[in-house]
Amino acid sequence: MYMESIEKLSALVEDMALEVTDQSLCLPKVKLLPRLDQHREARVSINNDQWRLPISYVSAGPGGPMPLLKTALTTVCENDCRYCSFSCQRDSPRQTFTPDELASVFMAVYEKKYVKGLFLSSGITGGGVRTQDKIIATAEILRFRYRFQGYIHMKIMPGAEKAQVFRAMQLADRVSINLEAPTALALVEIAPSKPVLNQLDQRLYWVNQIRDSMHPYQGWKGRWPSSSTQFVVGSGETANDRDFIKLTQHLHQQRQLRRVYFSGFNPIQGTPFAERPKQEPLRVLRLYQSAYLLRDYGYVADELSWQSDCSLDIHKDPKVSSAERLFLHQPLEINQADYEQLIRIPGIGPKTARVILSERKHHLIGDSSSLKKLGVNTNRAIPFLLLNGKKADRQLQFSFY
C-alpha cells in the first residue's frame, strides 16, 4: 500500500506544475529580480529505488528555502478549465487518495526529511463542499493523529462554505483560492464551469473577515493563516495587464492578501488550449514587479505607465517607466523629497528612503558618492534626481533598465 501511494505521488509531478507555491517559480531566469534556483520535482530514494516526487521550495526567511510536498487529493475534476491538466475534457490517467492515505504517505516522506511541509490541493469531485471536507479531514489527521506541527498550505475550493473556510484557517499556515482570471468575462473564457468571479472572491472576503473579527487564539499556533491567490496569465485573450493589476490592488487593499501569484500559461496536451502559444515570461515578471510596487511601495494601479492596449512594457521595469514619466524631465530634489517621493525613484527602496531622511536631519546630500554610501543604486537613481539643485554626476550612469 505504501509503495502504491508513492507511485501515485510520483505520477502527480506533471499535473501539479500549474499550482504555484512561490513567485520565483514563475519568473524567467533574468537578473532583474532575486530568484531562488527552484524546481517542481525532486528525485528521492525510497526502498533503494529512485522516485520523482512533486516537491517545490518556498521562501522561508532566514532559514532558507523550505521543501514542500505539492500534492492533490485527486486529479479527477468535474470542471472543464481549458488550460488545466485536471480538466474533465482531458483524456489522461487520474490519481486519487483518501485523506488517511495521503496523510500517511506525507508523513513517510516527511520523516525521511525530504520535505518540511505540505501544499494540499484537489480536483473537484461531488462539488466544492464535499471536496473541501476531504481536504480538511486530511489536515485534521496530520495535526491531531500524527501531531504534525509543520507548514500546511491548504486550498479553499470554489463553493466551500464559510464554516469550512473557518475550519481550514484553524489548521493551516496559509490558505488560498485560485481566482485564475481578473474579470468575469475572462474567467468564463478560460474556465466556463467555475463559479463566477465574485463567488470566488467571497471566500477571500470570508478569510479576511474571520481574521478581523475573531481572536487569533482560535487559529493554528495562536495566529490566523496568511492568504494568497493565483492568476493564469496568457491563457485567454480577454484579460489585459491593467485588469490583473487593478484586481491585485483590490486584493491587497481589501482582502489583505500576502501574495498574488502569476502563473504564465504553458499549453498542456489534451486540453482545449493545447495549441495556444506559451506566455512570454517577461510579461509575468512585469506583473510581479508591478504587484510589488502596489504591495510594498504604496503605488496605485493608475500611477503605472500603461500602453494603449492596457499592457505593461515588457522591455522595461514598471518603476522605471513610471519614474521616466514623473521625474526624467523634472528631477526630484533629494534634499527636499518626502518618503513617498523617494521610494518612487528607481534604486531607492523603503529602507534606503528612511536612511536618506535620517541622514538629511544632520546635513544635506551633495554628491553621488554620498548617495551610494547611503545604499542608493546610483546607476538607476541618478537620471531622476537633483542634488542641491544640480544634476548628479552623470559619469556613474550606465543603463537603468
Wavefront OBJ file of the C-alpha trace (Angstrom):
o trace
v 0.000 0.000 0.000
v 2.809 2.403 0.923
v 4.622 1.935 -2.387
v 1.358 2.276 -4.311
v 0.923 5.673 -2.677
v 4.477 6.654 -3.607
v 3.746 5.659 -7.205
v 0.666 7.889 -7.208
v 2.657 10.794 -5.795
v 5.250 10.337 -8.498
v 2.525 10.440 -11.148
v 1.471 13.888 -9.880
v 4.728 15.629 -10.836
v 3.494 16.990 -14.166
v -0.111 17.514 -13.070
v 0.893 19.744 -10.142
v 3.171 22.003 -12.204
v 0.449 24.637 -12.692
v -0.005 25.228 -8.946
v 2.457 27.869 -7.772
v 3.989 27.733 -4.288
v 6.496 30.584 -4.669
v 6.681 33.532 -7.049
v 10.197 32.663 -8.169
v 8.790 29.542 -9.823
v 7.004 31.864 -12.244
v 9.881 34.175 -13.041
v 12.183 33.972 -16.036
v 15.873 33.445 -15.361
v 16.952 37.046 -15.749
v 18.907 39.207 -13.342
v 16.090 41.690 -12.803
v 14.750 40.149 -9.594
v 16.209 37.845 -6.955
v 15.423 34.260 -7.810
v 15.747 31.004 -5.957
v 17.045 28.193 -8.127
v 13.859 26.208 -7.685
v 12.262 23.281 -9.386
v 8.947 21.460 -9.395
v 10.210 17.989 -8.635
v 12.892 16.164 -6.704
v 14.399 12.725 -7.011
v 14.424 10.840 -3.736
v 15.484 7.371 -2.665
v 12.801 5.139 -1.145
v 13.390 1.414 -0.580
v 16.548 1.679 -2.713
v 14.577 2.983 -5.698
v 14.712 6.477 -7.159
v 11.384 8.316 -7.372
v 10.349 11.647 -8.836
v 8.141 13.426 -6.324
v 6.281 16.763 -6.642
v 8.485 18.740 -4.264
v 8.781 22.517 -4.561
v 10.539 25.103 -2.448
v 9.091 28.218 -0.849
v 10.920 31.207 0.563
v 11.071 30.752 4.325
v 13.001 33.750 5.611
v 16.349 33.340 7.372
v 16.012 29.550 7.395
v 16.333 29.429 3.620
v 14.060 27.678 1.111
v 11.616 25.166 2.594
v 10.721 21.997 0.635
v 7.007 21.258 0.340
v 5.277 18.145 -0.934
v 2.936 19.648 -3.518
v 0.035 17.285 -3.936
v -3.684 16.849 -4.551
v -6.261 14.527 -3.051
v -7.435 13.750 -6.564
v -6.697 14.785 -10.126
v -10.234 13.824 -11.101
v -12.213 17.031 -11.653
v -15.707 17.876 -12.810
v -14.652 21.331 -14.052
v -13.573 21.995 -17.630
v -10.909 24.659 -17.113
v -9.491 24.822 -20.618
v -5.846 25.296 -19.612
v -5.664 22.807 -16.728
v -4.200 19.300 -16.564
v -7.131 18.295 -14.288
v -9.742 19.354 -16.887
v -12.618 16.907 -17.271
v -12.196 17.228 -21.040
v -8.674 15.791 -20.920
v -8.169 12.084 -21.518
v -5.384 11.246 -19.065
v -4.631 8.911 -16.143
v -6.027 10.139 -12.821
v -4.825 9.685 -9.261
v -6.928 9.683 -6.091
v -6.004 9.418 -2.401
v -8.168 9.001 0.658
v -7.443 11.505 3.446
v -5.892 8.696 5.533
v -3.701 7.545 2.658
v -2.422 10.992 1.756
v -1.691 11.892 5.380
v 0.174 8.610 5.849
v 2.349 8.897 2.738
v 3.116 12.540 3.501
v 4.336 11.595 6.971
v 6.527 8.868 5.474
v 8.175 11.382 3.133
v 8.401 13.947 5.927
v 10.068 11.526 8.338
v 12.717 10.822 5.707
v 13.405 14.587 5.815
v 12.697 15.110 2.139
v 10.061 17.761 2.919
v 9.150 20.093 5.759
v 5.602 20.958 4.805
v 2.581 20.220 2.629
v 0.820 22.075 -0.172
v -2.626 20.465 -0.355
v -4.966 20.976 -3.304
v -7.501 18.860 -5.178
v -9.613 18.465 -8.245
v -13.319 18.881 -7.539
v -15.499 15.774 -7.356
v -19.025 15.843 -5.970
v -18.917 19.613 -5.564
v -16.760 22.037 -3.647
v -18.272 21.294 -0.232
v -17.617 17.561 -0.409
v -14.093 18.105 -1.728
v -13.320 20.684 0.962
v -14.443 18.230 3.643
v -11.823 15.756 2.419
v -9.083 18.381 2.352
v -9.949 19.405 5.908
v -10.056 15.772 7.013
v -6.527 15.243 5.661
v -5.222 18.225 7.630
v -7.016 17.097 10.790
v -5.400 13.668 10.554
v -1.981 15.280 10.191
v -2.470 17.745 13.037
v -4.180 15.512 15.591
v -3.344 11.893 14.800
v 0.244 12.400 13.660
v 0.865 15.581 15.704
v 2.396 17.277 12.673
v 3.425 20.802 13.683
v 4.901 21.946 10.368
v 3.723 24.083 7.496
v 0.454 23.381 5.661
v -0.805 25.433 2.717
v -4.434 24.469 2.185
v -6.571 25.250 -0.846
v -10.083 26.607 -0.414
v -12.344 25.040 -3.012
v -14.820 27.001 -5.125
v -18.198 26.530 -3.412
v -16.730 25.925 0.063
v -18.964 27.065 2.922
v -17.966 29.719 5.437
v -17.750 27.169 8.265
v -15.317 25.146 6.147
v -13.207 28.242 5.480
v -13.081 28.861 9.234
v -12.060 25.258 9.933
v -9.343 25.389 7.270
v -7.990 28.544 8.895
v -7.763 26.710 12.220
v -5.483 24.089 10.674
v -3.347 25.840 8.055
v -0.418 28.252 7.931
v -1.683 29.601 4.616
v -4.981 29.319 2.756
v -5.622 30.226 -0.856
v -8.250 30.119 -3.546
v -7.333 30.474 -7.196
v -9.210 33.297 -8.919
v -7.436 32.363 -12.196
v -8.674 35.424 -14.139
v -9.099 39.126 -13.284
v -12.545 39.721 -14.801
v -15.784 37.769 -15.012
v -15.596 37.693 -18.814
v -12.007 36.419 -18.770
v -12.924 33.669 -16.286
v -15.782 32.442 -18.492
v -13.366 32.299 -21.424
v -10.842 30.020 -19.695
v -12.951 28.191 -17.072
v -16.616 28.219 -18.118
v -17.853 25.824 -15.414
v -16.191 27.601 -12.481
v -18.313 29.778 -10.184
v -18.487 33.427 -11.176
v -15.586 35.592 -10.036
v -17.433 37.369 -7.233
v -18.304 33.996 -5.671
v -14.627 33.049 -5.638
v -13.732 36.441 -4.172
v -16.401 35.890 -1.497
v -14.227 33.152 0.047
v -11.293 35.570 0.266
v -13.630 38.083 1.893
v -14.579 35.456 4.496
v -10.914 34.754 5.203
v -10.238 38.416 5.877
v -13.464 38.829 7.852
v -12.530 35.938 10.135
v -9.066 37.402 10.695
v -10.540 40.812 11.519
v -13.411 39.696 13.749
v -12.196 36.602 15.619
v -9.370 36.275 18.128
v -6.259 34.633 16.632
v -6.015 32.146 19.520
v -8.545 30.110 17.511
v -6.051 29.752 14.658
v -3.190 27.297 14.317
v -0.491 28.077 16.909
v -2.498 31.080 18.044
v -2.448 33.003 14.786
v -4.531 33.180 11.656
v -3.021 31.973 8.385
v -1.900 34.273 5.619
v -3.822 34.140 2.346
v -2.995 34.199 -1.341
v -4.417 33.653 -4.799
v -3.201 32.746 -8.277
v -3.874 34.046 -11.773
v -3.112 32.243 -15.006
v -1.546 34.772 -17.368
v -1.911 34.431 -21.111
v -4.315 31.504 -21.336
v -7.156 33.680 -22.601
v -7.414 36.638 -24.926
v -9.775 38.810 -22.872
v -7.733 39.902 -19.834
v -5.076 42.601 -20.102
v -2.305 43.608 -17.703
v -4.316 46.501 -16.298
v -7.135 44.083 -15.385
v -4.672 41.899 -13.449
v -3.121 44.834 -11.608
v -6.434 46.549 -10.768
v -7.735 43.370 -9.167
v -4.389 42.807 -7.427
v -4.730 46.268 -5.889
v -8.202 45.355 -4.610
v -6.935 42.062 -3.169
v -4.072 43.695 -1.276
v -6.144 46.611 0.000
v -9.489 44.942 0.712
v -8.615 41.265 1.267
v -5.182 41.722 2.877
v -3.597 39.019 0.714
v 0.041 38.245 1.461
v 0.790 37.105 -2.082
v -0.732 37.280 -5.536
v 0.855 34.712 -7.826
v 1.021 34.994 -11.610
v 1.458 31.701 -13.429
v 2.449 32.060 -17.065
v 0.307 29.920 -19.339
v 2.020 26.798 -20.633
v -0.060 24.668 -23.031
v -0.873 21.132 -21.892
v -1.538 18.373 -24.396
v -5.092 17.087 -24.383
v -6.648 20.324 -23.153
v -8.767 22.683 -25.285
v -5.987 25.285 -25.158
v -3.225 22.865 -26.176
v -2.469 24.763 -29.383
v -2.295 28.210 -27.832
v 1.161 29.801 -27.521
v 3.143 29.750 -24.297
v 3.106 33.014 -22.368
v 6.110 35.316 -22.767
v 7.919 35.066 -19.379
v 8.833 38.750 -19.285
v 5.145 39.650 -19.098
v 4.882 37.615 -15.883
v 7.951 39.372 -14.494
v 6.470 42.826 -15.164
v 3.214 41.836 -13.467
v 5.148 40.701 -10.389
v 7.201 43.905 -10.304
v 4.011 45.964 -10.580
v 2.348 43.955 -7.820
v 5.351 44.589 -5.545
v 5.017 48.331 -6.202
v 1.397 48.155 -5.066
v 2.035 45.999 -2.013
v 5.387 47.289 -0.753
v 5.692 50.836 -2.135
v 2.140 52.161 -1.875
v 1.595 52.661 -5.593
v -1.887 52.511 -7.078
v -2.578 50.982 -10.467
v -3.211 54.360 -12.126
v 0.328 55.516 -11.276
v 1.868 52.895 -13.540
v 2.616 53.585 -17.193
v 0.155 51.797 -19.444
v 0.414 51.292 -23.171
v -2.556 51.959 -25.415
v -3.726 48.339 -25.169
v -3.586 48.444 -21.325
v -0.438 46.333 -21.240
v 2.826 46.935 -19.404
v 6.014 47.489 -21.378
v 7.673 44.089 -21.113
v 11.055 45.611 -22.001
v 11.196 47.975 -19.039
v 10.865 47.800 -15.257
v 7.488 49.418 -14.403
v 9.109 51.528 -11.674
v 11.476 52.973 -14.283
v 8.593 53.616 -16.696
v 6.704 55.498 -14.006
v 9.778 57.474 -12.944
v 10.521 58.492 -16.540
v 7.063 59.992 -16.819
v 7.238 61.789 -13.462
v 10.873 62.757 -12.932
v 13.006 62.416 -16.066
v 12.235 65.966 -17.236
v 11.565 67.364 -13.744
v 14.084 65.630 -11.492
v 13.365 65.255 -7.788
v 15.462 67.259 -5.302
v 16.935 64.633 -2.976
v 17.194 67.092 -0.074
v 13.529 68.080 -0.165
v 11.719 64.908 -1.235
v 9.465 63.157 1.242
v 9.335 59.405 1.826
v 6.555 58.739 -0.715
v 8.508 60.565 -3.420
v 11.813 58.897 -2.601
v 10.507 55.351 -2.898
v 9.245 56.163 -6.393
v 12.822 56.674 -7.591
v 14.419 53.560 -9.136
v 17.320 52.410 -6.993
v 15.707 53.624 -3.757
v 13.645 51.217 -1.677
v 11.773 51.731 1.599
v 14.810 51.032 3.796
v 17.098 53.332 1.820
v 14.467 56.086 1.769
v 14.347 56.030 5.576
v 18.148 56.192 5.740
v 18.133 59.250 3.443
v 15.530 61.018 5.591
v 17.576 60.292 8.712
v 20.806 61.489 7.097
v 19.183 64.766 6.000
v 18.499 65.690 9.629
v 22.258 66.171 10.045
v 23.439 67.542 6.698
v 22.497 67.948 3.061
v 23.369 65.293 0.493
v 25.605 66.942 -2.058
v 27.136 64.343 -4.361
v 26.509 60.945 -5.882
v 29.194 59.232 -3.805
v 27.259 60.189 -0.654
v 24.139 58.664 -2.175
v 25.979 55.453 -2.879
v 27.192 55.242 0.735
v 23.566 55.521 1.882
v 22.635 52.445 -0.141
v 21.235 54.080 -3.267
v 21.715 52.257 -6.559
v 23.103 55.368 -8.208
v 23.140 53.950 -11.738
v 19.362 53.633 -11.573
v 18.551 56.690 -9.464
v 20.761 59.499 -10.834
v 18.747 60.284 -14.015
v 15.791 61.271 -11.814
v 17.496 63.310 -9.060
v 18.831 66.755 -8.271
v 21.495 67.230 -5.572
v 21.258 70.745 -4.099
v 19.561 71.937 -7.258
v 22.083 70.399 -9.652
v 22.013 67.313 -11.786
v 24.033 64.483 -10.289
v 27.359 63.282 -11.691
v 26.376 61.602 -14.957
v 29.586 59.604 -15.241
v 28.164 56.979 -12.889
v 25.165 56.412 -15.068
v 25.013 53.309 -17.200
v 21.793 51.516 -18.097
v 18.978 51.938 -15.605
v 16.793 49.257 -17.129
l 1 2 3 4 5 6 7 8 9 10 11 12 13 14 15 16 17 18 19 20 21 22 23 24 25 26 27 28 29 30 31 32 33 34 35 36 37 38 39 40 41 42 43 44 45 46 47 48 49 50 51 52 53 54 55 56 57 58 59 60 61 62 63 64 65 66 67 68 69 70 71 72 73 74 75 76 77 78 79 80 81 82 83 84 85 86 87 88 89 90 91 92 93 94 95 96 97 98 99 100 101 102 103 104 105 106 107 108 109 110 111 112 113 114 115 116 117 118 119 120 121 122 123 124 125 126 127 128 129 130 131 132 133 134 135 136 137 138 139 140 141 142 143 144 145 146 147 148 149 150 151 152 153 154 155 156 157 158 159 160 161 162 163 164 165 166 167 168 169 170 171 172 173 174 175 176 177 178 179 180 181 182 183 184 185 186 187 188 189 190 191 192 193 194 195 196 197 198 199 200 201 202 203 204 205 206 207 208 209 210 211 212 213 214 215 216 217 218 219 220 221 222 223 224 225 226 227 228 229 230 231 232 233 234 235 236 237 238 239 240 241 242 243 244 245 246 247 248 249 250 251 252 253 254 255 256 257 258 259 260 261 262 263 264 265 266 267 268 269 270 271 272 273 274 275 276 277 278 279 280 281 282 283 284 285 286 287 288 289 290 291 292 293 294 295 296 297 298 299 300 301 302 303 304 305 306 307 308 309 310 311 312 313 314 315 316 317 318 319 320 321 322 323 324 325 326 327 328 329 330 331 332 333 334 335 336 337 338 339 340 341 342 343 344 345 346 347 348 349 350 351 352 353 354 355 356 357 358 359 360 361 362 363 364 365 366 367 368 369 370 371 372 373 374 375 376 377 378 379 380 381 382 383 384 385 386 387 388 389 390 391 392 393 394 395 396 397 398 399 400 401
